[in-house]
Amino acid sequence: MSLYAKHLETVTQRFDKALEDNQFESVLVYAGQPRVAFLDDNPAPYKVNPLFKYWVPVLESPKSAVFYKKGAGKPTVYLFQARDFWHSQAKIPEEDWQQHVDLKIIDSLDALVADLGDALERTAFIGEDFAEPVSSWTVKARNPQGLIDHLHFHRAVKTDWEVHNLREANKLAAKAHIAAKEAFYAGKSELEIHADYLAAMNFRESQVPYNSIVALNEHPAILHYDVYDTEAPAVSRSFLIDAGSLYKGYCADITRTYAKEEGFYADLIKAVDVAQQELLSEIKPGVSYYDLHVSMHHKIAAILEQFEFITIDAAAAYEKGITSAFMPHGLGHFIGLQVHDVGGFLKNDKGDSYPRNERHPFLRLLRDVEVGQVFTIEPGLYVVDQLLEEFEGSSDINWQRVDELRPYGGVRIEDSIVVGETENENLTRDAFKALGAE
């Protein structure tokens, strides 16, 4: 049995249980369709419904849908191919998945409605429904939260096919990261580095899973920086790149930081990298991801003390909240069909959720670690003036040292981890190693 066939078996089992527990006979997962800009007829880039590509690796065929009836074991895929001389149609190559579904090519949504007949009225609909005729369809429920929560909770554990796709996505992204690193050392601008990144994968900008962060000098201090200066700086001191890739709908999300010269900043990067690898060794089934996040804060506190950013000891810096000013985001997040894969707050498949933690409100994952989960580990350390305002004038912080880091912005290192029973797989570092780069 192929990896995809085994994956589909798992997906149908999960949908069977979700439909049964939520008292639905069937589900229609709509791929979605492009939205046009306000007062314009120019569409924004199309992004497929993640639960649609959970069934089939089709990313660029809007108005398609998957219909599944509880217990059927095999979905019907309505692949939309419009009769349209204005636009080219999505090219869907012959692949293994087509042998395991009931594939129907349609050129209008009326054909889907006619084929389903009365079954549509007994069906739960999942997807965007902002446009006609979808918004007027008579269905049993639209995006029922109980059904979605059930599915999101269980898809946190990946199938072997999903892990394979994540592995390939990381290989693509690692290749592009190497090209970006070379462009940095060649003195290129942020926009030129970004272009080299895309070219290394033969990707258009709309094909990457999120806006790449390509940040030189002080720009790494802006956590989601994506402006891209078009002119290279007179002197390039530092480079932080947070950029990913897609393979069959599955995401890579990698961050690396580089120094132009040896010295204080290069040593700081090495220290964060060591801390990140120490955190990786703490990942085990049953461990709370929140505890990993707190461990990360203590390691950042130790780095702050080691590099004399603080005048108090590391433990006191954490207790006083100083580490949150230097490391404001969460340790990481689930990753898979989405860069920030969902389900990180779900306690169970009934929809009960963990509340956001007041001390660490930006942490996206509060569940315990389980075998088969895939998540990122991404500690960082930055000079974010807005966050440091709370401690302005405090003698606990060595402000001269902070000023030394400010022209470099900050540091972040990010890998994606597959949790195993006794040993974890580092998708990111393995991808770099395969290319002889790490």
C-alpha positions as CSV (number, residue, x, y, z in Angstrom):
1,M,0.0,0.0,0.0
2,S,1.4,3.4,-1.0
3,L,2.0,6.1,1.6
4,Y,-0.9,8.2,0.2
5,A,-3.2,5.2,0.4
6,K,-2.4,4.7,4.0
7,H,-2.8,8.4,4.6
8,L,-6.2,8.4,3.0
9,E,-7.2,5.4,5.1
10,T,-6.4,7.5,8.2
11,V,-8.2,10.6,6.9
12,T,-11.4,8.6,6.2
13,Q,-11.3,7.1,9.7
14,R,-10.9,10.5,11.3
15,F,-13.7,11.9,9.2
16,D,-15.9,8.9,10.0
17,K,-15.5,9.5,13.8
18,A,-15.9,13.3,13.5
19,L,-19.1,12.9,11.5
20,E,-20.5,10.3,13.9
21,D,-19.7,12.3,17.0
22,N,-21.2,15.4,15.5
23,Q,-24.3,13.7,14.0
24,F,-23.6,14.4,10.3
25,E,-24.1,12.0,7.5
26,S,-21.6,13.5,5.1
27,V,-19.3,16.4,4.5
28,L,-18.5,18.7,1.5
29,V,-15.0,20.3,1.7
30,Y,-14.9,23.2,-0.7
31,A,-11.4,24.2,-2.0
32,G,-12.4,27.9,-2.0
33,Q,-12.0,30.5,-4.7
34,P,-10.1,33.8,-5.2
35,R,-11.4,37.1,-3.7
36,V,-11.2,40.3,-5.7
37,A,-9.8,43.5,-4.3
38,F,-12.3,46.2,-3.1
39,L,-13.7,48.2,-6.0
40,D,-11.6,46.2,-8.4
41,D,-11.7,43.0,-10.5
42,N,-8.2,41.9,-9.7
43,P,-8.1,38.8,-7.5
44,A,-5.8,38.3,-4.5
45,P,-3.6,35.2,-4.6
46,Y,-5.6,32.1,-4.0
47,K,-5.0,29.8,-1.1
48,V,-6.7,26.5,-0.9
49,N,-8.7,25.3,2.1
50,P,-6.3,23.3,4.2
51,L,-8.9,20.6,4.9
52,F,-9.3,20.2,1.1
53,K,-5.6,19.5,0.6
54,Y,-5.7,17.2,3.6
55,W,-7.7,14.8,1.3
56,V,-5.8,15.4,-2.0
57,P,-2.6,17.3,-3.0
58,V,-4.3,19.8,-5.3
59,L,-3.4,23.4,-4.5
60,E,-4.4,25.4,-7.6
61,S,-7.9,24.3,-8.7
62,P,-10.3,26.7,-7.1
63,K,-14.0,25.8,-7.0
64,S,-13.1,22.1,-6.6
65,A,-14.6,20.1,-3.7
66,V,-14.3,16.8,-1.8
67,F,-17.5,15.0,-0.9
68,Y,-17.3,12.2,1.7
69,K,-20.2,10.1,3.2
70,K,-19.6,8.5,6.5
71,G,-18.4,4.9,6.2
72,A,-17.9,5.2,2.4
73,G,-14.1,4.7,2.7
74,K,-13.6,6.6,-0.6
75,P,-14.2,10.3,-1.3
76,T,-15.6,11.8,-4.4
77,V,-13.3,14.6,-5.8
78,Y,-15.0,17.2,-7.9
79,L,-12.1,18.7,-9.9
80,F,-13.2,22.1,-11.3
81,Q,-11.9,22.8,-14.9
82,A,-13.7,25.8,-16.3
83,R,-14.3,26.3,-20.0
84,D,-12.5,29.7,-20.0
85,F,-10.5,31.2,-22.9
86,W,-9.3,34.0,-20.7
87,H,-7.2,32.0,-18.3
88,S,-5.1,28.8,-18.3
89,Q,-6.4,25.8,-16.4
90,A,-4.5,24.3,-13.5
91,K,-2.3,21.5,-14.6
92,I,-3.0,18.4,-12.5
93,P,-0.4,15.7,-13.2
94,E,-1.2,12.0,-13.1
95,E,-0.4,10.9,-9.5
96,D,-1.1,8.1,-7.2
97,W,-3.9,9.9,-5.3
98,Q,-6.2,9.7,-8.4
99,Q,-6.3,5.9,-8.1
100,H,-7.8,6.0,-4.7
101,V,-10.7,8.5,-5.1
102,D,-13.8,8.8,-7.3
103,L,-12.6,11.6,-9.6
104,K,-15.2,13.7,-11.4
105,I,-14.2,16.6,-13.7
106,I,-16.7,19.5,-13.7
107,D,-16.9,22.8,-15.5
108,S,-19.6,24.4,-13.4
109,L,-20.7,24.1,-9.8
110,D,-24.2,23.4,-11.0
111,A,-22.8,20.0,-12.1
112,L,-21.7,19.3,-8.5
113,V,-25.1,20.2,-7.1
114,A,-26.9,18.1,-9.7
115,D,-24.6,15.1,-9.0
116,L,-25.2,15.2,-5.2
117,G,-28.9,15.8,-5.5
118,D,-30.8,15.6,-2.2
119,A,-27.6,14.5,-0.4
120,L,-26.4,18.1,-0.3
121,E,-29.2,19.0,2.2
122,R,-27.9,16.4,4.6
123,T,-24.3,17.5,4.3
124,A,-22.0,19.6,6.5
125,F,-20.2,22.2,4.4
126,I,-16.6,23.2,5.3
127,G,-15.0,26.1,3.5
128,E,-15.5,29.7,2.4
129,D,-18.9,30.6,1.2
130,F,-18.7,34.3,0.4
131,A,-19.6,33.9,-3.3
132,E,-22.6,32.6,-5.3
133,P,-23.7,30.0,-5.9
134,V,-22.0,28.5,-2.9
135,S,-23.5,31.0,-0.4
136,S,-27.0,29.9,-1.5
137,W,-26.6,26.2,-1.3
138,T,-29.0,24.4,1.1
139,V,-26.8,22.4,3.4
140,K,-27.4,20.9,6.9
141,A,-24.7,23.1,8.5
142,R,-21.9,25.6,7.4
143,N,-18.5,25.2,9.1
144,P,-19.9,23.5,12.3
145,Q,-17.3,24.2,15.0
146,G,-17.7,20.8,16.6
147,L,-16.8,19.0,13.4
148,I,-13.9,21.3,12.7
149,D,-12.5,21.1,16.2
150,H,-12.6,17.3,16.0
151,L,-10.7,17.2,12.8
152,H,-8.1,19.8,13.9
153,F,-7.4,18.0,17.1
154,H,-6.5,14.7,15.4
155,R,-4.7,16.1,12.4
156,A,-2.0,17.3,14.8
157,V,-0.6,13.8,14.6
158,K,0.8,13.3,11.1
159,T,0.6,10.3,8.9
160,D,3.8,8.9,7.2
161,W,2.7,10.5,3.9
162,E,2.4,13.9,5.6
163,V,5.9,13.5,7.2
164,H,7.3,12.6,3.8
165,N,5.9,15.8,2.3
166,L,7.2,17.9,5.2
167,R,10.6,16.3,4.7
168,E,10.6,17.2,1.0
169,A,9.4,20.8,1.7
170,N,12.3,21.2,4.1
171,K,14.7,20.0,1.4
172,L,13.4,22.6,-1.0
173,A,13.6,25.4,1.6
174,A,17.1,24.4,2.8
175,K,18.3,24.7,-0.8
176,A,16.8,28.2,-1.1
177,H,18.2,29.2,2.3
178,I,21.7,28.4,1.1
179,A,21.2,30.6,-1.9
180,A,20.0,33.4,0.3
181,K,23.0,33.0,2.6
182,E,25.3,33.3,-0.4
183,A,23.5,36.4,-1.5
184,F,23.9,38.0,1.9
185,Y,27.6,37.4,1.9
186,A,27.7,38.8,-1.7
187,G,26.4,42.1,-0.3
188,K,23.0,42.0,-2.0
189,S,19.9,43.9,-1.0
190,E,16.9,42.4,0.8
191,L,14.9,42.3,-2.4
192,E,17.7,40.7,-4.3
193,I,18.2,38.1,-1.6
194,H,14.5,37.3,-1.7
195,A,14.7,36.9,-5.5
196,D,17.6,34.5,-5.2
197,Y,15.6,32.5,-2.6
198,L,12.7,32.1,-4.9
199,A,14.9,31.3,-7.9
200,A,16.6,28.5,-6.0
201,M,13.3,26.7,-5.8
202,N,11.8,27.9,-9.1
203,F,8.9,29.4,-7.1
204,R,6.7,32.4,-7.7
205,E,6.2,34.6,-4.7
206,S,2.6,33.5,-4.4
207,Q,3.7,29.9,-4.1
208,V,5.6,30.2,-0.8
209,P,3.4,29.5,2.3
210,Y,4.0,32.9,3.9
211,N,5.7,36.2,3.3
212,S,9.4,35.6,3.7
213,I,11.2,37.6,6.4
214,V,14.5,38.8,4.8
215,A,16.0,41.2,7.3
216,L,19.4,42.9,7.2
217,N,21.1,44.9,10.0
218,E,18.5,46.3,12.5
219,H,15.5,44.8,10.7
220,P,15.5,41.4,12.5
221,A,14.1,43.3,15.5
222,I,10.8,43.6,13.6
223,L,9.5,40.1,14.1
224,H,7.4,39.8,10.9
225,Y,9.5,42.2,8.8
226,D,8.6,41.7,5.1
227,V,9.2,45.1,3.5
228,Y,12.5,44.3,1.5
229,D,14.7,47.3,0.9
230,T,15.6,47.5,-2.7
231,E,19.0,49.0,-2.2
232,A,21.8,47.2,-0.4
233,P,23.0,48.9,2.8
234,A,26.5,50.5,2.7
235,V,27.5,47.9,5.3
236,S,25.7,44.5,5.8
237,R,26.3,43.5,9.4
238,S,23.6,40.9,10.1
239,F,21.0,38.8,8.2
240,L,18.0,37.0,9.6
241,I,15.9,34.9,7.1
242,D,12.6,33.2,8.1
243,A,11.3,31.6,4.9
244,G,9.6,28.4,3.9
245,S,8.4,26.3,1.0
246,L,5.6,24.0,0.0
247,Y,5.5,20.4,-1.2
248,K,2.2,18.8,-2.0
249,G,0.5,21.4,0.2
250,Y,2.8,20.8,3.3
251,C,4.9,23.6,4.7
252,A,8.5,24.2,5.6
253,D,9.3,27.1,8.0
254,I,13.0,27.7,8.6
255,T,14.9,30.5,10.3
256,R,18.6,31.1,10.2
257,T,20.7,34.1,11.3
258,Y,24.2,35.1,10.0
259,A,26.9,37.5,11.0
260,K,29.0,39.2,8.4
261,E,32.1,39.2,10.7
262,E,33.3,37.3,13.7
263,G,32.8,38.9,17.1
264,F,30.2,39.7,19.6
265,Y,27.2,39.2,17.3
266,A,28.5,36.0,15.8
267,D,29.1,34.6,19.3
268,L,25.5,35.5,20.2
269,I,24.2,33.5,17.2
270,K,26.2,30.5,18.3
271,A,24.9,30.8,21.9
272,V,21.3,30.9,20.7
273,D,22.0,27.9,18.4
274,V,23.4,25.9,21.3
275,A,20.3,26.8,23.4
276,Q,18.1,25.7,20.6
277,Q,19.8,22.3,20.3
278,E,19.6,21.8,24.1
279,L,15.8,22.4,23.8
280,L,15.6,19.8,21.1
281,S,17.0,17.2,23.5
282,E,14.2,18.0,25.9
283,I,11.4,17.0,23.5
284,K,9.8,13.8,24.7
285,P,6.3,12.3,24.5
286,G,4.3,13.5,27.6
287,V,6.3,16.7,28.1
288,S,4.2,19.9,28.1
289,Y,5.1,22.2,25.3
290,Y,4.5,25.0,27.7
291,D,7.3,23.6,29.9
292,L,9.6,23.6,26.8
293,H,8.7,27.3,26.3
294,V,9.5,28.2,29.9
295,S,12.8,26.2,29.6
296,M,13.6,28.3,26.5
297,H,13.1,31.5,28.6
298,H,15.5,30.3,31.2
299,K,18.1,29.6,28.5
300,I,17.6,33.0,27.0
301,A,18.0,34.5,30.5
302,A,21.3,32.6,30.8
303,I,22.5,34.1,27.5
304,L,21.4,37.6,28.7
305,E,23.6,37.0,31.7
306,Q,26.5,35.5,29.8
307,F,26.6,38.4,27.3
308,E,26.1,41.0,30.1
309,F,22.8,42.3,28.8
310,I,21.6,42.2,32.4
311,T,23.1,43.1,35.7
312,I,21.1,40.6,37.7
313,D,21.2,36.8,37.6
314,A,19.3,34.8,35.0
315,A,16.6,33.5,37.4
316,A,15.8,37.0,38.6
317,A,15.6,38.2,35.0
318,Y,12.9,35.6,34.2
319,E,11.0,36.3,37.4
320,K,10.9,40.0,36.6
321,G,9.7,39.4,33.1
322,I,12.8,40.8,31.4
323,T,13.2,37.8,29.2
324,S,9.8,38.5,27.6
325,A,11.1,41.9,26.4
326,F,14.0,40.2,24.6
327,M,12.1,37.1,23.5
328,P,8.4,38.1,23.1
329,H,7.1,35.3,20.8
330,G,6.3,31.7,21.5
331,L,8.8,28.9,21.3
332,G,7.0,27.5,18.2
333,H,3.9,26.1,16.7
334,F,2.4,23.1,15.0
335,I,3.3,22.9,11.3
336,G,1.8,20.9,8.4
337,L,-0.9,21.9,6.0
338,Q,-0.6,25.3,7.4
339,V,2.5,27.1,8.6
340,H,0.8,27.8,11.9
341,D,-1.1,24.6,12.0
342,V,-4.2,24.7,14.1
343,G,-5.2,22.7,17.2
344,G,-2.5,24.0,19.5
345,F,-5.0,25.0,22.2
346,L,-7.4,22.0,22.0
347,K,-7.5,19.7,25.0
348,N,-9.6,17.1,23.2
349,D,-11.6,16.5,20.1
350,K,-14.8,17.9,21.8
351,G,-13.5,21.4,21.4
352,D,-12.4,22.1,25.0
353,S,-9.5,24.5,24.9
354,Y,-6.6,25.7,27.0
355,P,-6.9,29.4,27.7
356,R,-4.0,31.6,26.5
357,N,-1.4,31.8,29.1
358,E,-1.3,35.3,30.7
359,R,2.5,35.2,31.3
360,H,3.2,34.0,27.7
361,P,0.2,35.2,25.6
362,F,1.8,34.7,22.2
363,L,2.5,31.0,22.6
364,R,0.5,29.1,20.0
365,L,0.8,25.6,21.4
366,L,-0.2,24.4,24.9
367,R,-0.8,20.7,24.4
368,D,1.4,17.9,25.6
369,V,3.9,16.4,23.2
370,E,2.7,13.3,21.4
371,V,4.3,10.9,19.0
372,G,3.7,12.0,15.4
373,Q,3.3,15.6,16.2
374,V,5.3,18.1,14.1
375,F,6.2,21.5,15.5
376,T,8.8,24.2,15.3
377,I,11.4,25.1,17.9
378,E,12.5,28.7,17.4
379,P,14.1,30.6,20.3
380,G,15.2,34.2,19.7
381,L,16.7,37.3,21.2
382,Y,16.0,40.8,19.9
383,V,16.2,44.5,20.7
384,V,12.6,45.6,20.5
385,D,12.5,49.1,21.8
386,Q,8.7,49.1,22.3
387,L,9.0,46.2,24.7
388,L,12.0,47.6,26.5
389,E,10.1,50.8,27.4
390,E,8.6,49.0,30.4
391,F,12.1,48.7,31.9
392,E,13.3,52.1,30.9
393,G,15.9,53.4,33.4
394,S,16.1,50.0,35.2
395,S,19.5,49.2,36.5
396,D,18.7,45.5,35.9
397,I,19.6,46.0,32.2
398,N,23.0,46.9,30.8
399,W,21.7,49.5,28.3
400,Q,25.2,50.0,26.8
401,R,25.2,46.4,25.8
402,V,21.7,46.6,24.4
403,D,22.9,49.5,22.3
404,E,25.7,47.3,20.9
405,L,23.1,44.8,19.7
406,R,20.6,47.3,18.3
407,P,22.4,47.7,14.9
408,Y,22.1,43.9,14.4
409,G,18.5,43.6,15.3
410,G,18.4,40.2,16.9
411,V,18.8,36.4,16.4
412,R,16.4,33.5,15.8
413,I,17.1,29.9,14.9
414,E,14.1,27.6,13.8
415,D,13.8,23.9,13.0
416,S,10.8,21.6,12.5
417,I,10.7,18.5,14.6
418,V,8.8,15.2,14.2
419,V,8.2,13.6,17.6
420,G,9.2,9.9,17.8
421,E,8.7,7.3,20.5
422,T,12.4,7.2,21.5
423,E,14.1,9.5,19.0
424,N,12.9,12.7,17.2
425,E,13.5,13.6,13.6
426,N,14.9,17.1,12.8
427,L,13.5,17.8,9.4
428,T,15.4,21.0,9.0
429,R,18.9,20.1,10.1
430,D,18.6,16.8,8.1
431,A,17.7,18.8,5.0
432,F,20.8,21.1,5.4
433,K,23.0,18.1,6.2
434,A,21.9,16.4,3.0
435,L,23.1,19.4,1.1
436,G,26.4,19.5,3.0
437,A,25.5,22.8,4.5
438,E,25.2,22.1,8.3
